Each structure stands twice: as C-alpha cells, then as structure tokens.
Amino acid sequence: MEKARITKFLLGTFWTGWRRWAAWAICVSAIFLLGKLRTVTDADFTFASLVILPVLVIAWIGGKRNGLLVAVLAVAMWAIADIVSERQFSSQWIPWANAVTHLMTYSLVALLAAQVRLQLERENEHATQDALTGLKNRRAFLESGSAEVERSKRYEHPLAVIFLDLDDFKQLNDTKGHDAGDAALQATARAMLGALRCSDRVARLGGDEFAVMLPETGYDAAVEAGRKIFIAVNTALEDFPPVKASIGVAWFGEADRLFPAMLKAADELMYEVKESGKNAMSSRRFTAMNKSDSES
C-alpha cells in the first residue's frame, strides 16, 4: 500500500487539478522571488542553483514542453535582474553569455527530469500491465482492490468482484496452437472492457483467468454486469471453439474482509459453475462475514 501511494504521488493522479495549478503558482512565484532577491542585493548573491528546483518540479509534473517554458522564464528573470541591478561587468556581453549558459543548464535539467519520469512511467506500466492483453496484472489488481476496500469501508459502499475463467482453453491451445490461444485471450479482454464502465477495474490474473472489480455497485447491478460480460465474452469466443466462459459474481454489502478473500469468494463461485457443467454464471450476495445468500 505504501509503495502504491508513493507511485501515485510521483507518477499517478496526485498532480492533477488544483494541485497542478498550486505547484505552478509556487514554482513561478519562487522564480520571481529569487529574481527580486538578486535585484535588491545588487546581484551580489547567486541563486542560479536554487532556480533549478522550480524548473525541475514543473518538468516532472508537466512534461518536457512545460519544463522548457519555465527554463526560459527563469533565464529571462535572471537576465532582467542583472540589468536592473546595474551591476558592472567587465564586458557588456557577459550578462548575455550568462543567460545563454543558464538557458543551457536549465533546459538540460528540464529535459532530463521529463525523460526520467517518462522512463519511470514505462517501467511502472510494465510492472503493472499484462503484456499480452494490455489489462492490469494480478499485482496491480490486488493493490487497486485493497485500496478500494479501504475506501468502501470509509464511505460504507458496496463492492462486487467477478471472476472469469475460460472453459476448454487448453484444448484450443493443443489443437490450434498458442497463437490462437493468445488471440482468444485478447478477444476476451476486449469484450470485457467493452461491457464495463470506466470506473470498473479489469485484470488478467494469469493464464486464462480474468477478474473484475465493481466499486459502489448494488447486487442487481453487479449481476447484470456479470451477464453482460458473459454474453460479450462468449460472443467474442465464437471464433475460438470450443472455448467458452464460466463466471462467478461475489457481491459484498460491506467491506468486511480483505480483498484477496473477496477475490477467492468469486473464484469459488466460478468453480461451482465448472463443477456443474461450465459455461454459466453463479452469483452470491455476501451480506456479512460467514453469512451469504446464493443465487444462480
């Protein structure tokens, strides 16, 4: 959880909305403040290194273009401060040479900061995304689910988990090859995404197993979502006989257990379907720990 918070702070949605504007305001104000200090001290004090900090921050949260924009602003501030302070230089071209040097330095910092963030984003994406389907992987899904459970506890919202497993997938691999199997997995992923809301989380857990988390969803809506997924996936799998889907839908009126336990409950419902003939859906309402009502 702590690692997820750090990732969100550095790469995620933390620096959006008012936080982004606040960071911009603070950084631009810092640049002008440093310029003012240089002016009132008649350019006796050098703050060039400090100006790098707002350039670095804006490049990190705003990207290469914004970083370069702030770099130019910082250089302009520096040149104006030198001119206003009426400091005597040995040659008239020295302030302009200083400005060019500062521009090169600040621009390099901005470019490096933006590139480092881009590289971290790519590494984080590879660590949390399934390479074949583009869905979240097991690790990312469990982290997201654990965070959603905490949120559901805080606001007393219901939560549903759907577990999907492909029937006879091994037979497809054995008869038509792994390329056909990969295509079936990709078709399943597309079908699931097409049947879900933007707020729902879907992941490939591994092999032919998929899972969905439905935040703030009532029982009837969760069952309907399961049916939509069932229909969409089986329609997509018509090109990959004999593969079909078995689905378990576990709905929790309150977040009274850890997310892995919720996922296991949905998994067990899916296996009930497997044992009773496959290619169907089973749902269950979990109203409290150790108490549940079953429907299919």
C-alpha positions as CSV (number, residue, x, y, z in Angstrom):
1,M,0.0,0.0,0.0
2,E,2.8,2.4,0.9
3,K,4.6,1.7,-2.4
4,A,1.3,2.4,-4.2
5,R,0.9,5.8,-2.5
6,I,4.5,6.7,-3.4
7,T,3.9,5.7,-7.0
8,K,0.6,7.7,-7.1
9,F,2.5,10.8,-5.7
10,L,5.3,10.5,-8.3
11,L,3.5,9.2,-11.4
12,G,-0.2,8.9,-10.7
13,T,-3.1,11.2,-10.5
14,F,-1.9,13.2,-7.5
15,W,-0.5,16.1,-9.6
16,T,-3.8,16.9,-11.3
17,G,-6.4,19.6,-10.9
18,W,-5.8,22.2,-8.2
19,R,-2.6,20.5,-7.1
20,R,-1.0,21.1,-10.5
21,W,-2.1,24.7,-10.6
22,A,-0.8,25.2,-7.0
23,A,2.6,23.7,-8.0
24,W,2.8,26.0,-11.0
25,A,1.9,29.1,-8.8
26,I,4.5,28.2,-6.2
27,C,7.3,27.5,-8.7
28,V,6.6,30.7,-10.8
29,S,6.4,32.7,-7.6
30,A,9.7,31.2,-6.4
31,I,11.4,32.2,-9.7
32,F,10.2,35.8,-9.3
33,L,11.2,35.9,-5.6
34,L,14.7,34.8,-6.4
35,G,14.9,37.4,-9.1
36,K,13.8,40.0,-6.7
37,L,16.3,39.0,-4.1
38,R,19.1,39.2,-6.8
39,T,17.9,42.7,-7.7
40,V,17.7,44.1,-4.1
41,T,21.2,42.7,-3.3
42,D,22.6,44.3,-6.5
43,A,23.4,40.8,-7.9
44,D,25.9,40.1,-5.1
45,F,24.2,36.8,-4.3
46,T,23.9,34.0,-6.8
47,F,20.7,31.9,-6.7
48,A,21.2,30.1,-10.0
49,S,21.3,26.7,-8.4
50,L,18.0,27.4,-6.5
51,V,16.2,28.3,-9.7
52,I,16.8,24.8,-10.9
53,L,14.4,23.5,-8.4
54,P,11.2,25.0,-9.8
55,V,12.4,24.1,-13.3
56,L,12.8,20.5,-12.2
57,V,9.4,20.4,-10.5
58,I,7.5,21.7,-13.5
59,A,9.3,19.5,-15.9
60,W,8.5,16.5,-13.7
61,I,4.8,17.2,-13.3
62,G,4.2,19.0,-16.6
63,G,6.5,17.3,-19.1
64,K,9.3,18.5,-21.4
65,R,7.5,21.4,-23.0
66,N,6.4,23.0,-19.8
67,G,9.8,22.4,-18.3
68,L,11.5,24.3,-21.1
69,L,8.9,27.1,-20.8
70,V,9.8,27.6,-17.2
71,A,13.5,27.3,-18.0
72,V,13.1,30.2,-20.5
73,L,11.1,32.2,-17.8
74,A,13.9,31.6,-15.3
75,V,16.6,32.8,-17.7
76,A,14.6,35.9,-18.5
77,M,14.2,36.6,-14.8
78,W,17.9,36.2,-14.4
79,A,18.9,38.5,-17.2
80,I,16.4,41.2,-16.1
81,A,17.7,41.0,-12.6
82,D,21.3,41.5,-13.8
83,I,20.2,44.5,-15.9
84,V,18.1,46.2,-13.2
85,S,20.7,45.7,-10.6
86,E,23.1,47.8,-12.8
87,R,26.0,45.6,-11.8
88,Q,29.2,46.4,-13.6
89,F,30.6,43.7,-15.8
90,S,34.0,43.7,-17.4
91,S,32.3,43.4,-20.8
92,Q,28.7,44.1,-22.0
93,W,28.3,40.7,-23.5
94,I,28.9,38.9,-20.2
95,P,25.2,39.1,-18.9
96,W,24.0,37.6,-22.2
97,A,26.6,34.9,-22.1
98,N,25.4,34.1,-18.5
99,A,21.9,34.0,-19.8
100,V,22.8,31.5,-22.5
101,T,24.7,29.4,-20.0
102,H,21.8,29.4,-17.7
103,L,19.4,28.5,-20.5
104,M,21.5,25.5,-21.5
105,T,21.7,24.4,-17.9
106,Y,18.0,24.8,-17.0
107,S,17.0,23.3,-20.3
108,L,19.2,20.2,-19.7
109,V,17.6,19.8,-16.2
110,A,14.1,20.1,-17.7
111,L,14.9,17.5,-20.4
112,L,16.5,15.1,-18.0
113,A,13.7,15.4,-15.5
114,A,11.0,14.8,-18.1
115,Q,12.9,11.8,-19.6
116,V,13.4,10.2,-16.1
117,R,9.7,10.5,-15.4
118,L,8.8,9.0,-18.8
119,Q,11.2,6.1,-18.1
120,L,9.7,5.5,-14.7
121,E,6.2,5.6,-16.1
122,R,7.2,2.9,-18.7
123,E,8.8,0.7,-16.0
124,N,5.7,1.1,-13.8
125,E,3.4,0.3,-16.7
126,H,5.4,-2.9,-17.5
127,A,5.3,-3.9,-13.8
128,T,1.5,-3.4,-13.5
129,Q,0.3,-4.3,-17.0
130,D,-0.3,-7.7,-18.7
131,A,1.9,-7.6,-21.9
132,L,-0.5,-9.7,-24.0
133,T,-3.9,-8.1,-23.3
134,G,-3.0,-4.7,-22.0
135,L,-5.1,-5.2,-18.9
136,K,-3.8,-4.8,-15.4
137,N,-1.9,-7.8,-14.0
138,R,-2.5,-9.6,-10.7
139,R,-0.2,-7.4,-8.7
140,A,-1.8,-4.2,-9.9
141,F,-5.3,-5.6,-9.4
142,L,-4.7,-6.7,-5.8
143,E,-3.2,-3.3,-5.0
144,S,-6.1,-1.5,-6.5
145,G,-8.6,-3.8,-4.8
146,S,-7.0,-3.3,-1.4
147,A,-7.2,0.5,-1.8
148,E,-10.9,0.2,-2.9
149,V,-11.7,-2.0,0.1
150,E,-10.4,0.8,2.4
151,R,-12.4,3.4,0.5
152,S,-15.5,1.2,0.7
153,K,-15.1,0.8,4.5
154,R,-14.7,4.6,4.9
155,Y,-17.8,5.5,2.9
156,E,-19.8,2.3,3.6
157,H,-20.2,1.5,-0.1
158,P,-20.9,-2.0,-1.5
159,L,-18.3,-3.8,-3.7
160,A,-18.5,-6.6,-6.2
161,V,-15.9,-8.9,-7.6
162,I,-16.2,-11.0,-10.8
163,F,-14.0,-14.0,-11.6
164,L,-13.9,-15.3,-15.1
165,D,-12.2,-18.5,-16.4
166,L,-12.2,-19.8,-19.9
167,D,-13.5,-23.3,-20.4
168,D,-11.6,-25.8,-22.6
169,F,-8.8,-23.2,-23.3
170,K,-6.1,-25.9,-23.1
171,Q,-7.9,-27.8,-25.9
172,L,-7.7,-24.7,-28.1
173,N,-4.0,-24.4,-27.5
174,D,-3.4,-28.1,-28.1
175,T,-5.4,-28.2,-31.4
176,K,-4.8,-24.8,-32.9
177,G,-1.6,-23.6,-31.3
178,H,-0.7,-20.9,-28.9
179,D,-1.2,-18.1,-31.4
180,A,-4.9,-19.0,-31.4
181,G,-4.9,-19.1,-27.7
182,D,-3.3,-15.7,-27.4
183,A,-5.9,-14.3,-29.9
184,A,-8.7,-15.8,-27.7
185,L,-7.2,-14.1,-24.6
186,Q,-7.0,-10.8,-26.4
187,A,-10.6,-11.1,-27.7
188,T,-11.7,-11.8,-24.1
189,A,-10.0,-8.7,-22.8
190,R,-11.6,-6.5,-25.5
191,A,-15.0,-8.0,-24.8
192,M,-14.7,-7.4,-21.1
193,L,-13.6,-3.8,-21.5
194,G,-16.4,-3.2,-23.9
195,A,-19.0,-4.4,-21.4
196,L,-17.8,-2.5,-18.4
197,R,-18.0,1.1,-17.0
198,C,-15.0,3.4,-17.0
199,S,-14.9,3.1,-13.2
200,D,-14.7,-0.7,-13.1
201,R,-11.3,-2.4,-12.9
202,V,-10.5,-5.4,-15.0
203,A,-7.3,-7.6,-15.0
204,R,-5.8,-10.7,-16.3
205,L,-4.7,-12.7,-13.3
206,G,-2.7,-15.2,-15.3
207,G,-3.3,-18.0,-17.8
208,D,-7.0,-17.9,-18.8
209,E,-8.2,-16.3,-15.6
210,F,-9.6,-12.8,-15.5
211,A,-11.2,-10.7,-12.8
212,V,-13.3,-7.5,-12.4
213,M,-13.9,-5.2,-9.5
214,L,-17.1,-3.2,-9.5
215,P,-16.9,-0.3,-7.0
216,E,-20.1,1.2,-5.5
217,T,-22.3,-1.3,-7.2
218,G,-25.6,-2.8,-5.9
219,Y,-26.2,-6.5,-6.1
220,D,-28.7,-6.4,-9.0
221,A,-26.3,-4.1,-11.0
222,A,-23.4,-6.5,-10.3
223,V,-25.4,-9.5,-11.6
224,E,-26.3,-7.5,-14.7
225,A,-22.7,-6.6,-15.2
226,G,-21.8,-10.3,-14.9
227,R,-24.4,-11.2,-17.5
228,K,-23.2,-8.5,-19.9
229,I,-19.6,-9.8,-19.6
230,F,-20.8,-13.4,-20.0
231,I,-22.7,-12.6,-23.2
232,A,-19.9,-10.3,-24.6
233,V,-17.1,-12.8,-23.9
234,N,-19.0,-15.8,-25.3
235,T,-19.8,-13.8,-28.4
236,A,-16.2,-12.9,-28.9
237,L,-15.2,-16.5,-28.4
238,E,-17.4,-17.9,-31.2
239,D,-14.3,-17.7,-33.4
240,F,-12.4,-19.9,-31.0
241,P,-14.3,-23.1,-30.5
242,P,-14.7,-24.9,-28.1
243,V,-13.7,-22.1,-25.7
244,K,-16.5,-20.6,-23.5
245,A,-16.6,-18.8,-20.2
246,S,-17.5,-19.6,-16.6
247,I,-18.2,-16.7,-14.3
248,G,-18.5,-16.1,-10.5
249,V,-20.0,-12.9,-9.1
250,A,-19.4,-12.2,-5.4
251,W,-21.2,-9.1,-4.0
252,F,-20.3,-7.6,-0.7
253,G,-22.7,-5.2,1.1
254,E,-19.9,-4.1,3.3
255,A,-16.1,-4.4,3.1
256,D,-15.8,-6.8,6.0
257,R,-12.8,-8.7,4.7
258,L,-9.5,-8.3,2.8
259,F,-9.6,-8.0,-0.9
260,P,-7.8,-11.4,-1.6
261,A,-10.6,-13.0,0.4
262,M,-13.2,-11.3,-1.8
263,L,-11.4,-12.5,-4.9
264,K,-11.3,-16.0,-3.5
265,A,-15.0,-16.0,-2.9
266,A,-15.7,-15.1,-6.5
267,D,-13.2,-17.7,-7.6
268,E,-15.0,-20.4,-5.6
269,L,-18.3,-19.4,-7.2
270,M,-16.7,-19.8,-10.6
271,Y,-15.5,-23.3,-9.7
272,E,-19.1,-24.2,-8.7
273,V,-20.0,-23.4,-12.3
274,K,-17.2,-25.5,-13.6
275,E,-18.3,-28.5,-11.4
276,S,-21.9,-28.2,-12.6
277,G,-21.2,-28.2,-16.3
278,K,-19.3,-25.0,-17.3
279,N,-20.4,-22.1,-19.5
280,A,-22.7,-20.4,-17.0
281,M,-22.7,-17.8,-14.2
282,S,-23.2,-18.1,-10.5
283,S,-23.7,-15.1,-8.1
284,R,-23.8,-14.7,-4.4
285,R,-24.7,-12.0,-2.0
286,F,-22.3,-11.7,0.9
287,T,-24.1,-9.5,3.5
288,A,-21.8,-10.2,6.4
289,M,-18.8,-12.4,7.3
290,N,-19.8,-16.1,7.3
291,K,-23.3,-15.2,6.1
292,S,-24.4,-15.3,2.5
293,D,-27.4,-15.9,0.2
294,S,-26.8,-17.7,-3.1
295,E,-28.4,-17.2,-6.5
296,S,-27.5,-18.5,-9.9
